[in-house]
Amino acid sequence: MRNRTIYKSEEGKRYIVKHYENYLNSFKFDVERIYVDTSYGKTHVLVAGPPEGKPVFIFQGGNCINPMTLSWFIPLIDEYRIYAPDTIGHPGYSDENRISAKDNSFAQWISELMNHFNIDSCAFIGPSYGAGIILRLASCMPNKIDCSILVSPAGIRLGSKIKMIKDILLPLVLFKVTSSEKHLNKVTGIMSDNSMKEIDKNIIGDLFKYIKLEREMPKLIKKNELMNFNSPTLIIAGTKDVFFPESRLNRVANEIITNLTAFKTYNIGHFPSEEYLIKINNDIKEFLKDYYHYSQKHD
């Protein structure tokens, strides 16, 4: 693992770990931290919510830190038992070797995590890269998923590459060269439709500086891969999402996901604003109330 670190330096790793801890300490609820050995490496899992609550797995966005993504779904923690693993090969406390998002590796990894917590099937939530991981599970182990919520999902359809290069890649390169706030503001403004919290902007800046970014997106799912996936699914997409815009997702998602229960569109970027997170969490709560019928044994 030493030879395959995702961090550019030990100092950079310390900065990211400090951000992680500060974010975790800002939460007003108890969080357990559990390490799980998997065949892909050691995985650090944040566990929160009532032990008797129905289990929900939440996967972090790519090149992000787990508590940042988890913070989007805090309203669920009163009712559900949340399991939020640090994705292996992404910033956090899990092992740093990367797992391919092009094959069944992530599905097997999730299955091993579920086995550890004695969960046969449950609900899943994934923003961005996390949604792409869930689609890998849907492809080869669909019976593990009672229902799924995909927020600004990777793995279905990409946005315009030209737009991504112009709006994200070029200012990102300029930021890496100059460390100028102006270029960071440009990138984070596009990512969030100018609504990103200061704490998140600072973390994103340090991630850009200190992480060898994962450049491989999850494989785009095909209709025939989801032939056996019939679980209720909710997709939430943004009209201003530069990576996975609603205009490109909607038609394809309706074609390939047989039980797409609802497709919600909001006027948001890839990062939702605090205001829209309230609406998104209300959507998710309603969806879970209607479609999450869980009866398996779990811890």
C-alpha positions in Angstrom: 0.0 0.0 0.0 2.9 2.3 0.7 3.9 2.2 -2.9 0.4 3.0 -4.1 -0.5 5.9 -1.9 -3.1 8.3 -3.2 -1.5 11.2 -1.4 1.3 13.3 -2.9 3.0 13.7 0.4 2.8 12.7 4.1 2.1 16.4 4.9 -0.8 16.4 2.4 -2.2 13.3 4.0 -2.1 15.0 7.4 -4.1 18.0 6.0 -6.8 15.7 4.6 -7.0 13.6 7.8 -7.4 16.8 9.8 -10.3 18.0 7.6 -11.9 14.6 8.0 -11.6 14.8 11.8 -12.9 18.4 12.0 -15.9 17.5 9.9 -16.7 14.4 12.0 -16.3 16.5 15.2 -18.9 19.0 13.8 -21.6 16.4 13.8 -24.1 16.6 16.7 -24.7 12.8 16.8 -22.7 9.8 17.9 -20.6 8.1 15.2 -19.0 4.7 15.6 -15.9 3.9 13.6 -15.4 0.3 12.6 -12.7 -1.3 10.5 -13.7 -4.2 8.3 -11.2 -6.5 6.6 -12.2 -7.2 3.1 -10.4 -9.1 0.3 -9.8 -5.6 -1.3 -8.3 -4.2 1.8 -9.2 -2.7 5.2 -12.3 -0.5 5.1 -13.1 2.2 7.6 -16.9 2.5 8.1 -18.8 5.3 9.9 -21.9 4.0 11.6 -24.6 6.2 13.1 -28.3 6.2 13.9 -30.5 4.0 16.1 -29.2 0.4 16.3 -32.8 -0.8 15.7 -33.3 1.4 12.6 -33.5 -0.1 9.2 -30.0 -0.2 7.6 -29.0 2.3 4.9 -25.6 2.2 3.2 -24.4 5.6 2.0 -21.3 5.8 -0.4 -19.2 8.9 -0.6 -18.6 11.0 -3.7 -15.3 10.4 -5.6 -12.2 12.3 -4.6 -14.0 13.5 -1.6 -14.1 12.8 2.1 -16.8 10.6 3.6 -18.1 13.0 6.3 -18.7 15.7 3.7 -21.0 13.5 1.7 -22.6 12.0 4.8 -23.4 15.6 6.0 -25.8 15.9 3.1 -28.0 13.2 4.5 -28.0 14.0 8.3 -31.9 14.2 8.4 -32.0 10.4 7.9 -29.9 9.6 10.9 -32.7 10.0 13.5 -34.6 7.1 11.9 -32.2 4.8 10.0 -29.0 2.9 10.9 -26.5 4.5 8.6 -23.4 2.7 7.3 -21.0 5.0 5.4 -17.8 3.3 4.3 -14.7 5.3 3.2 -14.3 4.1 -0.3 -11.1 2.1 -0.8 -8.6 4.1 -2.9 -10.2 7.5 -2.1 -9.4 10.0 0.7 -10.1 8.7 4.2 -9.0 5.9 6.5 -9.6 2.9 4.2 -6.7 1.3 2.4 -5.4 3.3 -0.5 -5.2 0.7 -3.3 -7.7 1.5 -6.0 -10.5 -0.8 -7.0 -11.7 -0.9 -10.6 -15.1 0.6 -11.1 -15.3 -1.1 -14.5 -16.0 -4.7 -13.2 -17.6 -6.5 -10.3 -15.0 -5.6 -7.7 -17.0 -2.9 -5.9 -20.0 -5.2 -5.8 -18.0 -7.9 -4.1 -16.5 -5.3 -1.7 -20.0 -4.1 -0.7 -21.2 -7.7 -0.3 -18.3 -8.3 2.2 -19.1 -5.2 4.1 -22.8 -6.2 4.3 -21.8 -9.7 5.5 -19.7 -8.2 8.3 -22.7 -6.3 9.6 -25.0 -9.3 9.1 -27.2 -7.5 6.5 -28.6 -9.5 3.7 -30.2 -6.6 1.8 -31.0 -3.0 2.5 -31.5 0.5 1.0 -28.6 2.3 -0.7 -27.8 6.0 -1.3 -25.0 7.2 -3.5 -24.1 10.6 -4.7 -22.0 10.9 -7.8 -19.3 8.2 -7.8 -21.1 6.5 -5.0 -24.1 6.0 -7.3 -21.9 4.4 -9.9 -20.7 1.9 -7.2 -24.4 1.1 -6.4 -25.1 0.4 -10.1 -22.2 -2.1 -10.1 -24.0 -3.9 -7.3 -27.3 -3.7 -9.1 -25.6 -5.3 -12.1 -24.3 -8.5 -10.5 -26.0 -8.7 -7.0 -29.4 -7.1 -7.5 -31.0 -9.0 -4.6 -28.8 -7.1 -2.2 -30.7 -3.9 -3.0 -34.1 -3.3 -1.4 -34.3 0.2 -3.0 -31.8 2.7 -4.2 -31.4 6.5 -4.3 -28.9 7.9 -6.8 -28.0 11.6 -6.5 -26.3 13.3 -9.4 -25.3 9.8 -10.4 -22.1 8.6 -12.2 -22.4 5.5 -14.2 -25.4 6.4 -16.4 -24.4 9.2 -18.8 -21.6 11.8 -18.8 -22.0 15.5 -19.4 -20.2 17.4 -22.3 -16.5 16.7 -22.2 -15.8 20.0 -23.9 -17.7 21.8 -21.1 -15.9 19.8 -18.4 -12.5 20.7 -19.9 -13.4 24.4 -20.2 -15.2 24.8 -16.9 -13.4 22.3 -14.6 -10.2 21.0 -16.0 -8.6 24.2 -17.2 -9.2 26.3 -14.0 -8.2 23.2 -12.0 -4.8 23.0 -13.8 -4.4 26.8 -13.2 -5.2 26.4 -9.5 -2.7 23.6 -9.1 0.0 25.8 -10.8 -0.9 29.0 -9.0 -2.8 28.1 -5.8 -4.9 31.1 -6.7 -8.2 31.5 -4.9 -9.7 32.9 -8.1 -9.3 29.6 -10.0 -10.5 27.5 -7.0 -13.6 29.8 -6.8 -14.2 29.2 -10.5 -14.1 25.3 -10.1 -16.2 25.2 -6.9 -18.6 27.7 -8.3 -19.3 25.6 -11.3 -19.5 22.4 -9.2 -22.1 23.9 -6.8 -23.8 26.7 -8.8 -22.0 29.1 -6.5 -23.5 27.7 -3.4 -20.6 25.7 -1.9 -20.0 26.1 1.8 -16.6 27.7 2.8 -15.6 24.6 4.7 -16.2 22.4 1.7 -14.4 24.8 -0.7 -11.3 24.7 1.5 -11.4 20.9 1.6 -11.9 20.7 -2.1 -8.9 23.0 -2.6 -6.7 20.8 -0.4 -7.9 17.6 -2.1 -6.9 19.1 -5.5 -3.5 20.0 -4.0 -2.6 16.9 -2.1 -4.4 13.9 -3.7 -3.6 12.0 -6.8 -7.1 12.3 -8.1 -9.1 9.2 -9.3 -9.7 9.9 -13.0 -11.5 6.7 -13.9 -15.3 7.2 -13.7 -17.5 4.2 -12.9 -18.3 2.2 -16.1 -21.5 3.4 -17.8 -24.2 0.8 -17.1 -26.0 -0.9 -19.9 -29.6 -2.0 -20.1 -28.7 -5.7 -20.3 -26.7 -5.4 -17.1 -29.8 -4.4 -15.2 -32.1 -7.1 -16.6 -32.5 -8.6 -13.1 -32.6 -5.4 -11.1 -36.2 -4.6 -10.2 -35.8 -2.7 -6.9 -37.5 0.7 -6.6 -35.1 3.5 -7.6 -35.2 7.2 -7.1 -32.8 9.5 -9.2 -32.2 13.1 -8.2 -30.4 15.2 -10.8 -29.4 18.8 -11.4 -30.0 20.9 -14.4 -26.7 22.7 -13.7 -24.6 19.6 -13.0 -21.5 19.9 -15.3 -20.6 16.2 -14.8 -24.0 14.4 -15.0 -26.6 16.9 -16.2 -30.3 16.0 -15.9 -30.7 16.7 -19.6 -28.4 13.7 -20.4 -29.5 11.4 -17.6 -33.3 11.4 -17.9 -34.0 9.6 -21.1 -31.2 7.0 -20.6 -32.2 6.3 -17.0 -35.8 5.7 -18.0 -34.7 3.3 -20.7 -32.3 1.2 -18.6 -33.8 1.1 -15.1 -37.0 -0.9 -15.2 -38.3 0.2 -11.8 -37.3 3.9 -11.9 -40.0 5.0 -9.5 -39.2 8.7 -9.7 -36.8 11.1 -11.4 -36.6 14.4 -9.5 -35.0 17.4 -11.2 -33.6 20.4 -9.3 -32.0 23.6 -10.5 -28.7 22.6 -8.8 -25.1 21.9 -9.7 -23.2 18.8 -8.8 -23.0 19.9 -5.1 -26.5 20.8 -3.8 -27.0 24.0 -1.8 -28.2 23.8 1.8 -31.7 25.0 0.7 -32.0 22.2 -1.9 -30.6 19.6 0.5 -33.8 20.1 2.6 -35.9 19.3 -0.4 -33.7 16.3 -1.4 -33.9 14.8 2.0 -37.7 15.2 2.1 -37.8 13.4 -1.3 -35.6 10.6 0.1 -37.7 10.2 3.3 -40.9 9.9 1.4 -39.3 7.4 -1.0 -38.0 5.3 1.8 -41.3 5.4 3.7 -43.1 4.2 0.5 -40.6 1.6 -0.8 -38.3 0.4 1.9 -39.8 -2.8 3.3 -37.1 -4.4 5.3 -37.4 -7.7 7.2 -33.9 -9.1 7.2 -31.8 -9.8 10.3 -29.2 -7.2 11.0 -27.0 -5.8 13.7 
